[in-house]
Amino acid sequence: MATLPTLEDADRLQGAAESLVEAALDRAREITEGGAKIDDHQVLVEQVAYAATQARAGLETLAALRDAK
């Protein structure tokens, strides 16, 4: 029987997600030249923003789970 994931497992995944988002943000800043060419890279910017939103939602969900515990 498989064991269920724990909050500690979720913390590790959340940390990995945050690291990936930070790397994506850094690269997007380079590609868009600090935002100067943001219009030329709208799809990239939208995808990075979506990933950042999802990572933040995960963080808030973990916080709510801890508060409910």
Buried (B, 14 or more C-beta within 10 A) or exposed (E): EEEEEEEEEBEEEBEEBBEEBEEBBEEBEEBBEEEEEBEEBEEBBEEBBEBBEEBEEBBEEBEEEEEEE
